[in-house]
Amino acid sequence: MSTFSPGFLWGASTAPHQIEGNNLNSDWWARESLMPGMQASGDACDSYHRFREDMMLLAEVGFNCYRFGIEWARIEPRPGQFSQAELAHYRRMIDTAVEFGLTPVITLQHFTVPRWFAEEGGWMGEHAVERFTRYVTMATSILGGVEWVATMNEPNMQAMMITVQEAMRSGRMNEWQSPTVDNDPQRIAANLPTPTLEIGRRMVEAHHAVRAVVRARTDARVGWTVANAALTAAPGNEAKLVEVRYAKEDLYLEGARGDDFIGVQSYSSQEVDANGVVPHPEHPDNTLTGTAYRPDALGMAVRHTWERTGLPILITENGIATGDDERRIAYTAEALRHLAAAIADGADVRGYLHWSLLDNYEWGHWEPTFGLVAVDRFTFERIPKPSLAWLGAIARDNAVPVA
């Protein structure tokens, strides 16, 4: 057995828009009705009302942590108008997690923003940092006792989505491309536009501004999470790898310097050649999102992040889109063995949070299933998969079997 340190966090992650349902005041709710190629989130998993049941599923099998978000669009539905009822709702979620012995890891912004913020120009708007800081200042009023706060989820993927939206407005793209899903393997990731450094630097600026607020108003550790692509260089293309990885990832790892931790989010790996990121080759083992089956990517991502930042690491997302739960278990077991090896080599990793607790809405699509728990989309019945109990047993043992 490979054992983990005492107090290691074991849990699962979710995002508000993907599970809560009826996020009416968000930019994503509006986008779902306007953009060709997008399915609607609708009621999602109705977790806005069923969060207690969701947390109980985690606690009952042995997990000690739950990462969830609070939704800016609910808390500030109009500029400067804050909902005390919604703040109280998310405080109840925090208290429920603590009641069940789950350490809450709170994400302040997970892809979605209020519709009015998007209409002002979004993250590239003149007042974006000021608006985000105002929201986070209010949000900190409910974070008493919370130990882990992520300011933003995957700012590098958000920067890419800004670039996609600009390409659609200009006519260079005619259909929405999900940040996580595209079943055509020739379009996966390789053909998603690389965000400009200008957008990335604005995200860093916003992160630093609210990091200071969280530190001043709470006792929480504060950081952000980065989408880690575990990129490798084709022979002779090491310089191209450095160039591509900086724009897609390393700029954001640099932006984490001075944080208390960094969230690593890893699913697969891709190669970089002279033309950039190489599409995932077609293969029968590819996942439901078209990505390569690469459980070793987690260890690669941890090693690169540790080398670039030296920060304590929280695995805030890792998982596989598959309808075969035995394959989910096999993928996760191997990913955990690679994680244990990276820790043995010196990486300071504090926890592992699986993506995702539930089969949820995947940013324009419903088909890919990442969850440890299936959800009936008509009755909202939660149906635990064998992987939930399997990973819960690993959490209780705080160890993963060596292959």
Phi, psi and chi 1 to 4 in degrees:
 res  aa     phi    psi   chi1   chi2   chi3   chi4
   1 MET       -  138.8  -58.4  -75.0  -78.0      -
   2 SER   -95.9  117.1  -67.1      -      -      -
   3 THR   -96.3  157.4   58.9      -      -      -
   4 PHE  -113.1  165.6  -64.6   83.1      -      -
   5 SER   -67.0  151.8   60.3      -      -      -
   6 PRO   -56.4  139.3  -23.7   33.5      -      -
   7 GLY    82.2    4.8      -      -      -      -
   8 PHE   -59.2  137.1 -164.4   82.7      -      -
   9 LEU   -89.1  130.3  -63.0  175.5      -      -
  10 TRP  -125.0  126.1  -68.9   97.8      -      -
  11 GLY  -169.7 -158.8      -      -      -      -
  12 ALA  -140.3  163.2      -      -      -      -
  13 SER  -120.5  153.4  -65.1      -      -      -
  14 THR  -144.2  170.0   57.6      -      -      -
  15 ALA  -130.0  140.5      -      -      -      -
  16 PRO   -53.3  -52.9  -24.1   31.3      -      -
  17 HIS   -63.5  -30.4 -171.4   78.5      -      -
  18 GLN   -77.0  -21.0  -67.7  179.2  -93.8      -
  19 ILE  -125.4  -25.2   65.2  167.9      -      -
  20 GLU   -72.4  -48.9  -72.4 -177.4  -18.0      -
  21 GLY    96.2  146.3      -      -      -      -
  22 ASN    53.2   51.3  -60.6  -58.8      -      -
  23 ASN   -85.6   69.4 -171.8   18.0      -      -
  24 LEU   -64.7  -28.7  -54.0  178.9      -      -
  25 ASN   -97.0   11.3  -65.3  -50.3      -      -
  26 SER   -93.4  160.1   74.2      -      -      -
  27 ASP   -64.8  -32.5   62.2  -31.8      -      -
  28 TRP   -69.4  -39.0  -88.0   87.7      -      -
  29 TRP   -59.1  -43.1 -175.0  -93.4      -      -
  30 ALA   -66.6  -42.2      -      -      -      -
  31 ARG   -62.7  -36.9 -173.2  176.0  -61.6  136.1
  32 GLU   -61.7  -27.6  -72.2  162.5   20.3      -
  33 SER   -92.0   -7.2   63.9      -      -      -
  34 LEU  -112.2  -30.4  -64.0  173.4      -      -
  35 MET   -94.9  130.0  -74.3 -164.6  174.8      -
  36 PRO   -62.7  142.5    4.7   -5.2      -      -
  37 GLY    90.2   -0.5      -      -      -      -
  38 MET  -104.3  134.9  -69.4 -171.4   75.8      -
  39 GLN   -86.6  160.6  -63.4  173.3   -3.9      -
  40 ALA   -92.1  147.0      -      -      -      -
  41 SER   -77.9  -34.3   57.0      -      -      -
  42 GLY    53.6 -128.3      -      -      -      -
  43 ASP   -76.8   -7.0  -68.6  -39.5      -      -
  44 ALA    49.8 -126.5      -      -      -      -
  45 CYS  -103.3    8.7  -58.3      -      -      -
  46 ASP    55.5   31.6 -166.0   34.4      -      -
  47 SER   -73.5  -14.5  -73.0      -      -      -
  48 TYR   -56.0  -36.7 -174.8   88.0      -      -
  49 HIS   -98.8  -18.6  -58.3  104.6      -      -
  50 ARG  -113.3   20.8  -60.1  168.5 -167.8  -97.2
  51 PHE   -62.9  -31.7   65.0   83.7      -      -
  52 ARG   -64.8  -43.2 -174.7  177.3 -177.6   87.9
  53 GLU   -61.7  -41.4  178.5 -177.8   -3.3      -
  54 ASP   -62.3  -45.3  -65.5  -19.2      -      -
  55 MET   -66.7  -36.4  -67.0 -175.3 -163.8      -
  56 MET   -62.1  -37.5 -171.8  179.2  -60.7      -
  57 LEU   -59.5  -40.4  -72.8  168.4      -      -
  58 LEU   -67.2  -49.5  -80.3  173.1      -      -
  59 ALA   -64.3  -38.8      -      -      -      -
  60 GLU   -64.8  -27.9  -74.6 -179.8  -20.0      -
  61 VAL   -97.9   -4.2  -63.1      -      -      -
  62 GLY   121.4    3.0      -      -      -      -
  63 PHE   -74.7  156.3  -68.4   97.8      -      -
  64 ASN  -125.0   13.8   61.3   13.5      -      -
  65 CYS  -153.3  149.5 -174.5      -      -      -
  66 TYR  -145.1  124.6 -179.5   39.2      -      -
  67 ARG   -98.7  124.1  175.3 -171.1  173.0 -144.2
  68 PHE  -143.6  165.7   59.5   93.4      -      -
  69 GLY  -111.1  162.2      -      -      -      -
  70 ILE  -110.6  141.1   62.6  176.9      -      -
  71 GLU   -96.9  110.9  179.6   56.8   58.7      -
  72 TRP   -54.8  -42.3 -177.8    2.8      -      -
  73 ALA   -65.1  -26.0      -      -      -      -
  74 ARG   -80.6  -39.6  -66.0 -171.8 -168.0  -86.7
  75 ILE   -74.6  -35.6  -70.5  173.1      -      -
  76 GLU  -128.3   74.2 -168.8  179.6    6.2      -
  77 PRO   -66.9  -26.3   23.7  -33.1      -      -
  78 ARG  -129.8  154.9  -65.2 -173.6  179.8   88.5
  79 PRO   -55.4  121.0  -21.5   30.7      -      -
  80 GLY    78.5   -1.5      -      -      -      -
  81 GLN  -103.1  111.6  175.7 -174.1  -46.2      -
  82 PHE  -107.4  138.3  -66.8   95.2      -      -
  83 SER   -93.6  110.7  170.3      -      -      -
  84 GLN   -66.0  -32.5  -62.7  -58.4  -43.2      -
  85 ALA   -64.5  -41.0      -      -      -      -
  86 GLU   -70.3  -38.8  -64.8  -70.2    3.1      -
  87 LEU   -58.9  -42.2  -73.1  164.5      -      -
  88 ALA   -64.9  -36.4      -      -      -      -
  89 HIS   -59.6  -48.3  167.1   81.8      -      -
  90 TYR   -70.8  -28.9  -71.7  111.0      -      -
  91 ARG   -66.4  -37.2 -177.4   64.4 -135.0 -172.3
  92 ARG   -62.4  -37.8  -77.1 -167.8  -64.0  -86.2
  93 MET   -62.2  -44.6  -70.2 -172.8   66.6      -
  94 ILE   -60.3  -46.4  -68.0  167.4      -      -
  95 ASP   -64.1  -35.9  -69.0  -20.0      -      -
  96 THR   -67.0  -42.3  -59.6      -      -      -
  97 ALA   -58.2  -46.7      -      -      -      -
  98 VAL   -62.3  -41.3  172.8      -      -      -
  99 GLU   -55.8  -39.1  174.6 -169.7  -16.9      -
 100 PHE   -88.1    6.5  -74.6  132.4      -      -
 101 GLY    76.6   23.0      -      -      -      -
 102 LEU  -103.2  119.5  -59.3  170.0      -      -
 103 THR   -67.2  119.1  -64.1      -      -      -
 104 PRO   -79.3  131.5   23.6  -26.9      -      -
 105 VAL  -110.9  114.9  175.4      -      -      -
 106 ILE  -102.9  128.6  -56.5  -59.9      -      -
 107 THR  -103.1  124.6  -53.4      -      -      -
 108 LEU   -81.6  -23.7  -63.8  174.6      -      -
 109 GLN  -153.0  112.9 -170.7  -90.5  -29.6      -
 110 HIS  -120.4   83.3 -164.3  129.3      -      -
 111 PHE    72.5  -42.4  -76.6  175.5      -      -
 112 THR   -86.5  153.0   52.9      -      -      -
 113 VAL  -137.6  163.9  -63.7      -      -      -
 114 PRO   -60.7  147.8  -22.3   33.3      -      -
 115 ARG   -59.1  -39.6 -175.4  171.5 -178.7  172.2
 116 TRP   -63.9  -34.2   59.8  -98.9      -      -
 117 PHE   -65.8  -43.4  178.9   83.2      -      -
 118 ALA   -61.9  -40.0      -      -      -      -
 119 GLU   -69.8  -22.2  -69.7  170.4  -10.4      -
 120 GLU   -76.9   -8.1  -79.5 -170.5  -14.7      -
 121 GLY   119.7    0.5      -      -      -      -
 122 GLY    61.4 -144.6      -      -      -      -
 123 TRP   -67.1  -20.4  -69.2  110.4      -      -
 124 MET   -96.6    6.6  -59.9  -51.6  -68.4      -
 125 GLY   -70.5  158.4      -      -      -      -
 126 GLU   -58.8  -35.9 -179.6 -177.8   -2.2      -
 127 HIS  -109.3   19.0  -57.0  -68.9      -      -
 128 ALA   -59.0  -47.7      -      -      -      -
 129 VAL   -66.0  -40.9  175.8      -      -      -
 130 GLU   -61.3  -43.8  172.1 -167.9  -19.5      -
 131 ARG   -65.8  -43.7  -58.4  -73.2 -165.1 -106.8
 132 PHE   -63.6  -40.2 -170.2   40.8      -      -
 133 THR   -64.0  -39.8  -58.4      -      -      -
 134 ARG   -62.2  -44.6 -179.0  178.3   65.2 -170.5
 135 TYR   -62.9  -48.3  152.7   65.6      -      -
 136 VAL   -63.8  -36.3  170.2      -      -      -
 137 THR   -58.1  -43.3  -59.7      -      -      -
 138 MET   -68.7  -41.4 -176.8   61.2   69.3      -
 139 ALA   -62.9  -32.1      -      -      -      -
 140 THR   -64.6  -16.6   56.6      -      -      -
 141 SER   -65.1  -17.3   66.4      -      -      -
 142 ILE  -109.9    8.6   63.4  167.2      -      -
 143 LEU   -99.7   16.1  -62.3 -177.4      -      -
 144 GLY   -57.4  130.0      -      -      -      -
 145 GLY    84.0  -10.2      -      -      -      -
 146 VAL   -74.4  134.0  171.6      -      -      -
 147 GLU   -98.8  -21.8  -61.1  176.0   19.8      -
 148 TRP  -133.2  125.6  -60.3   85.2      -      -
 149 VAL  -132.8  124.5  172.4      -      -      -
 150 ALA  -100.8  125.2      -      -      -      -
 151 THR   -68.2  -43.1   60.7      -      -      -
 152 MET  -143.4  149.4  -53.7  170.0   81.1      -
 153 ASN   -97.0  125.6  179.4   76.3      -      -
 154 GLU    43.1   64.9  -64.9 -174.0  -18.1      -
 155 PRO   -58.7  -27.7   23.0  -35.4      -      -
 156 ASN   -68.6  -35.5   49.7  -22.8      -      -
 157 MET   -73.6  -34.1  -66.9  -58.7  -73.4      -
 158 GLN   -64.7  -39.3  -65.7 -162.5   56.2      -
 159 ALA   -62.8  -38.5      -      -      -      -
 160 MET   -64.1  -40.9 -179.4  -83.7  -65.2      -
 161 MET   -64.1  -36.3  -73.6 -171.0  -78.6      -
 162 ILE   -59.5  -41.9  -67.2  170.1      -      -
 163 THR   -66.2  -38.8  -49.7      -      -      -
 164 VAL   -61.4  -46.4  167.5      -      -      -
 165 GLN   -61.6  -40.1  -68.6  163.5   39.9      -
 166 GLU   -64.8  -37.7  -69.3  174.6  -11.6      -
 167 ALA   -67.1  -35.3      -      -      -      -
 168 MET   -69.7  -41.6  -70.1 -171.5   72.1      -
 169 ARG   -63.4  -33.4  -78.8 -167.7  -68.7  -93.0
 170 SER   -86.1   -6.6   67.6      -      -      -
 171 GLY    87.6    3.4      -      -      -      -
 172 ARG   -75.5  -19.7  -72.4  178.6  -74.0  119.6
 173 MET  -131.6  143.6  -69.3  177.7   63.7      -
 174 ASN  -115.0    2.0   59.0   16.0      -      -
 175 GLU  -147.3  144.3 -175.5  173.4  -82.7      -
 176 TRP   -60.4  137.6  170.2 -110.5      -      -
 177 GLN  -117.1  115.2 -137.0  170.1  -41.2      -
 178 SER   -63.5  145.6  167.6      -      -      -
 179 PRO   -69.2  -19.0   25.5  -35.3      -      -
 180 THR  -120.3  -13.0   58.5      -      -      -
 181 VAL  -137.4  130.0  177.7      -      -      -
 182 ASP  -164.4  113.3 -167.4  -41.7      -      -
 183 ASN   -76.1   -5.5  -73.2  -41.3      -      -
 184 ASP   -88.2  108.1  179.7  -12.0      -      -
 185 PRO   -63.0  -20.2   21.1  -31.4      -      -
 186 GLN   -77.0   -9.8  -66.5  -51.5  -54.0      -
 187 ARG  -109.1  -12.8  -65.3  172.6   63.8 -161.2
 188 ILE   -59.1  123.8  -74.8  -78.1      -      -
 189 ALA    57.1  -49.0      -      -      -      -
 190 ALA   -59.3  -38.6      -      -      -      -
 191 ASN   -99.0    1.1  -67.3  -28.3      -      -
 192 LEU   -69.6  136.1  -69.5  173.5      -      -
 193 PRO   -66.7  142.7   21.7  -31.9      -      -
 194 THR   -78.1  126.7  -61.1      -      -      -
 195 PRO   -67.0  149.9   22.0  -31.1      -      -
 196 THR   -72.3  156.9   66.4      -      -      -
 197 LEU   -65.6  -28.3  -61.1 -177.5      -      -
 198 GLU   -60.5  -44.8  177.8 -171.6   12.6      -
 199 ILE   -64.9  -45.4  -61.4  171.7      -      -
 200 GLY   -58.7  -41.6      -      -      -      -
 201 ARG   -68.6  -31.5  -71.5  170.2 -178.7  143.5
 202 ARG   -65.9  -40.3  169.9   56.8   64.0   87.8
 203 MET   -62.3  -41.3  -54.1  -57.1  -86.1      -
 204 VAL   -62.8  -43.0  170.8      -      -      -
 205 GLU   -59.0  -44.8  178.7 -171.1   -1.0      -
 206 ALA   -64.1  -42.0      -      -      -      -
 207 HIS   -60.4  -47.4  167.6   59.7      -      -
 208 HIS   -63.7  -36.8  -72.1  174.4      -      -
 209 ALA   -63.7  -45.7      -      -      -      -
 210 VAL   -82.4  -23.3  -60.2      -      -      -
 211 ARG   -56.8  -42.3  178.0  179.4   68.2 -175.2
 212 ALA   -64.0  -37.2      -      -      -      -
 213 VAL   -66.2  -46.6  172.1      -      -      -
 214 VAL   -60.9  -41.3  173.6      -      -      -
 215 ARG   -66.7  -38.0  -77.8 -175.0  168.1  154.9
 216 ALA   -72.8  -28.2      -      -      -      -
 217 ARG  -113.3   -3.9  -65.4  174.5   58.2   85.0
 218 THR  -141.3  174.0   78.0      -      -      -
 219 ASP  -104.6   13.0  -64.7  -36.9      -      -
 220 ALA   -75.3  151.7      -      -      -      -
 221 ARG   -71.3  139.9  -59.3  176.0 -178.7   89.6
 222 VAL  -128.4  139.6   61.2      -      -      -
 223 GLY  -162.6 -162.4      -      -      -      -
 224 TRP  -143.2  171.5   66.0   -1.6      -      -
 225 THR  -111.1  144.5   76.9      -      -      -
 226 VAL  -124.9  137.9  172.7      -      -      -
 227 ALA   -74.9  113.2      -      -      -      -
 228 ASN  -101.0  114.8  -55.6   98.4      -      -
 229 ALA   -87.5   -7.3      -      -      -      -
 230 ALA    49.0   50.9      -      -      -      -
 231 LEU   -74.0  145.8  -63.2  172.6      -      -
 232 THR  -128.9  160.9   61.2      -      -      -
 233 ALA   -97.5  131.4      -      -      -      -
 234 ALA   -65.2  151.5      -      -      -      -
 235 PRO   -48.8  129.0  -27.8   35.5      -      -
 236 GLY    84.0    2.2      -      -      -      -
 237 ASN  -117.6   30.5  -71.8  -80.9      -      -
 238 GLU   -63.2  -39.0  -70.5   74.8   15.5      -
 239 ALA   -67.2  -38.7      -      -      -      -
 240 LYS   -64.3  -37.4 -174.1   66.9  173.1  179.0
 241 LEU   -59.1  -45.7  169.9   63.6      -      -
 242 VAL   -60.1  -43.6  171.2      -      -      -
 243 GLU   -62.6  -50.6  173.1 -165.7  -26.1      -
 244 VAL   -66.2  -44.1  169.4      -      -      -
 245 ARG   -66.8  -31.0 -169.7  163.6   56.7 -169.7
 246 TYR   -62.6  -48.1 -175.4   79.8      -      -
 247 ALA   -68.4  -34.8      -      -      -      -
 248 LYS   -88.5  -24.4  -72.8 -178.5  172.7  -72.0
 249 GLU  -146.2  -50.6 -176.6  173.6  -29.9      -
 250 ASP   -68.7  -29.4  -73.8   -3.9      -      -
 251 LEU   -55.5  -38.2  169.0   62.4      -      -
 252 TYR   -80.3  -29.8  -55.4   87.3      -      -
 253 LEU   -69.6  -38.5  -64.5  179.3      -      -
 254 GLU   -61.5  -38.1  -74.0 -177.6    1.4      -
 255 GLY   -65.5  -16.7      -      -      -      -
 256 ALA   -85.0   -7.5      -      -      -      -
 257 ARG   -60.6  132.0  -70.4  174.4 -177.3  164.1
 258 GLY    93.9   -7.7      -      -      -      -
 259 ASP   -76.4  171.8  -71.6    0.3      -      -
 260 ASP   -90.9  -21.4  -59.1  -49.5      -      -
 261 PHE  -161.4  169.3   74.5   95.8      -      -
 262 ILE  -131.5  134.9  177.8   72.2      -      -
 263 GLY   -90.6  123.5      -      -      -      -
 264 VAL   -98.6  129.8  165.3      -      -      -
 265 GLN  -128.5  111.0  -50.2 -155.4  158.0      -
 266 SER  -136.6  139.6  169.5      -      -      -
 267 TYR  -134.3  -41.0  -65.1   87.6      -      -
 268 SER  -153.1 -175.0 -172.3      -      -      -
 269 SER  -135.8  151.6  173.2      -      -      -
 270 GLN  -140.7  158.9  -77.5 -178.6  -86.7      -
 271 GLU   -97.3  151.7 -168.7  174.2   64.8      -
 272 VAL  -115.6  126.2  173.2      -      -      -
 273 ASP  -115.4 -163.9   65.5   10.5      -      -
 274 ALA   -62.5  -22.7      -      -      -      -
 275 ASN   -96.3   -3.5  -62.0  -47.7      -      -
 276 GLY   118.0 -149.5      -      -      -      -
 277 VAL   -72.1  131.1  178.8      -      -      -
 278 VAL   -86.1  133.1  177.7      -      -      -
 279 PRO   -58.6  151.1  -21.8   32.0      -      -
 280 HIS   -61.5  124.7  -66.1  -80.2      -      -
 281 PRO   -63.9  146.8  -16.4   28.1      -      -
 282 GLU   -64.9  133.3  -68.2 -167.5   54.1      -
 283 HIS  -159.0  143.1 -167.8  -80.9      -      -
 284 PRO   -63.1  -19.7   15.6  -28.5      -      -
 285 ASP   -85.7   -4.9  -76.5  -17.4      -      -
 286 ASN   -59.7  151.9  -76.9    1.2      -      -
 287 THR   -79.3  177.9   73.5      -      -      -
 288 LEU   -65.2  -15.0  -69.9  176.4      -      -
 289 THR   -97.6    3.9   60.6      -      -      -
 290 GLY    87.7   -0.4      -      -      -      -
 291 THR   -83.9  157.5   56.9      -      -      -
 292 ALA   -69.7  147.1      -      -      -      -
 293 TYR   -77.1   99.2 -178.7   89.5      -      -
 294 ARG  -136.5   75.1  -68.1  -68.1  -58.7  -88.2
 295 PRO   -64.3  -20.1   18.6  -29.5      -      -
 296 ASP   -70.2  -13.1   59.4  -34.8      -      -
 297 ALA   -60.2  -32.6      -      -      -      -
 298 LEU   -62.1  -46.7 -179.5   58.4      -      -
 299 GLY   -62.4  -39.3      -      -      -      -
 300 MET   -62.7  -43.7  -64.3  163.0   63.2      -
 301 ALA   -65.3  -41.8      -      -      -      -
 302 VAL   -63.3  -45.4  165.7      -      -      -
 303 ARG   -62.0  -43.6  -68.0  171.9 -168.3  -84.5
 304 HIS   -66.4  -43.4  178.6   69.3      -      -
 305 THR   -63.9  -42.0  -60.9      -      -      -
 306 TRP   -63.2  -42.1  175.2 -112.3      -      -
 307 GLU   -63.8  -39.6  177.3 -174.7  -34.2      -
 308 ARG   -80.0  -30.5  -65.8  -69.5  -61.2 -176.5
 309 THR  -116.3  -34.4   69.5      -      -      -
 310 GLY    67.9   13.2      -      -      -      -
 311 LEU   -90.3  153.6  -69.2  170.7      -      -
 312 PRO   -55.2  139.0  -24.8   34.2      -      -
 313 ILE  -112.3  137.0  -69.7  168.5      -      -
 314 LEU  -117.5  122.7 -159.0   57.9      -      -
 315 ILE   -74.5  104.2  -51.5  -55.8      -      -
 316 THR   -94.2  -16.0   39.4      -      -      -
 317 GLU  -154.5  136.1  -69.3 -176.6   22.1      -
 318 ASN  -164.6  132.3  171.6 -111.3      -      -
 319 GLY   178.2 -170.1      -      -      -      -
 320 ILE  -145.0  138.2  178.4  173.4      -      -
 321 ALA   -86.3  106.1      -      -      -      -
 322 THR  -154.7  148.6  179.2      -      -      -
 323 GLY   -92.3    1.2      -      -      -      -
 324 ASP  -108.4  104.9 -179.5  -11.8      -      -
 325 ASP   -69.2  -27.5 -157.7   50.5      -      -
 326 GLU   -63.2  -36.1  -70.0 -176.0    4.3      -
 327 ARG   -68.0  -35.5 -163.8  163.1 -176.7 -113.2
 328 ARG   -61.4  -44.7  176.0  171.2  -69.0  103.4
 329 ILE   -63.3  -45.0  -69.2  171.2      -      -
 330 ALA   -61.8  -44.8      -      -      -      -
 331 TYR   -60.8  -48.1  171.8   94.1      -      -
 332 THR   -67.6  -39.3  -53.2      -      -      -
 333 ALA   -60.2  -45.2      -      -      -      -
 334 GLU   -68.4  -39.9 -172.5  172.0  -12.9      -
 335 ALA   -59.6  -41.4      -      -      -      -
 336 LEU   -66.6  -34.3  -71.6  172.6      -      -
 337 ARG   -66.5  -38.9  -72.7 -169.2  -77.9  -90.3
 338 HIS   -67.0  -36.1  -75.7  -75.7      -      -
 339 LEU   -63.1  -46.2  175.3   62.4      -      -
 340 ALA   -59.8  -38.2      -      -      -      -
 341 ALA   -65.6  -40.1      -      -      -      -
 342 ALA   -64.8  -39.0      -      -      -      -
 343 ILE   -64.0  -44.0  -66.9  171.1      -      -
 344 ALA   -60.2  -28.5      -      -      -      -
 345 ASP   -87.2    4.2  -73.2  -18.0      -      -
 346 GLY   118.8   -9.9      -      -      -      -
 347 ALA   -67.7  136.2      -      -      -      -
 348 ASP   -92.0   94.5 -179.3    4.3      -      -
 349 VAL  -111.3  129.8 -179.4      -      -      -
 350 ARG  -103.5  -12.6  -54.7  -65.3  178.3   88.1
 351 GLY  -177.4  165.0      -      -      -      -
 352 TYR  -131.5  117.7  173.8   87.5      -      -
 353 LEU  -119.1  115.0  -50.9 -179.7      -      -
 354 HIS   -75.7  143.7 -170.1   82.2      -      -
 355 TRP  -105.0  117.8 -175.7  -92.0      -      -
 356 SER  -132.9  170.2  175.2      -      -      -
 357 LEU   -63.6  -45.9  172.7   58.3      -      -
 358 LEU  -118.1  151.8  -54.3  173.1      -      -
 359 ASP   -67.8  115.8  -73.6  -17.8      -      -
 360 ASN  -131.4 -170.9   57.7   23.4      -      -
 361 TYR   -79.6  122.3  177.8   72.0      -      -
 362 GLU  -104.4   63.8  -84.0  -64.3  -34.0      -
 363 TRP    50.7   60.3  -53.9  111.3      -      -
 364 GLY   110.1   -6.6      -      -      -      -
 365 HIS  -143.7  152.2  -57.0 -100.4      -      -
 366 TRP  -111.1  -16.4  -83.4  101.1      -      -
 367 GLU   -68.0  -41.9  -70.6   79.4    7.8      -
 368 PRO   -69.5  132.1  -17.2   31.7      -      -
 369 THR  -115.7  113.8   48.0      -      -      -
 370 PHE  -104.5   -8.0  -75.6   89.4      -      -
 371 GLY   -78.7  154.3      -      -      -      -
 372 LEU   -80.4  -12.8  -59.7  170.3      -      -
 373 VAL  -134.1  128.4  177.7      -      -      -
 374 ALA   -81.6  155.0      -      -      -      -
 375 VAL  -132.0  125.6  179.1      -      -      -
 376 ASP   -72.1  119.2 -173.9  -55.3      -      -
 377 ARG   -75.9   -6.2  -72.4 -175.0   55.2 -152.4
 378 PHE  -103.8  -39.6  -64.2   96.4      -      -
 379 THR  -101.4  -16.6   67.3      -      -      -
 380 PHE    67.3   16.5  -55.2  108.0      -      -
 381 GLU   -60.5  135.0  177.6 -171.6    2.6      -
 382 ARG   -88.9  129.2  -88.2   58.8  173.3  154.8
 383 ILE  -124.6   95.6  -53.1  161.0      -      -
 384 PRO   -60.0  137.0  -23.1   34.0      -      -
 385 LYS   -90.9  160.6  -57.7  175.8 -172.7  178.3
 386 PRO   -54.7  -30.2  -28.4   36.1      -      -
 387 SER   -62.1  -29.0   55.6      -      -      -
 388 LEU   -64.0  -51.0  177.9   70.6      -      -
 389 ALA   -66.0  -37.4      -      -      -      -
 390 TRP   -61.5  -48.2  171.3   83.5      -      -
 391 LEU   -72.0  -32.0 -168.8   52.7      -      -
 392 GLY   -62.0  -37.6      -      -      -      -
 393 ALA   -65.4  -39.2      -      -      -      -
 394 ILE   -62.4  -40.6  -74.1  177.5      -      -
 395 ALA   -61.5  -44.2      -      -      -      -
 396 ARG   -64.0  -40.9  -68.4 -165.0  -55.3  -86.4
 397 ASP   -77.7  -19.8  -67.1  -18.8      -      -
 398 ASN    54.8   39.5 -158.8   31.0      -      -
 399 ALA  -159.0  151.9      -      -      -      -
 400 VAL  -120.5  135.8   61.3      -      -      -
 401 PRO   -62.6  140.7  -20.6   31.9      -      -
 402 VAL   -77.5  133.5  176.3      -      -      -
 403 ALA   -59.8      -      -      -      -      -
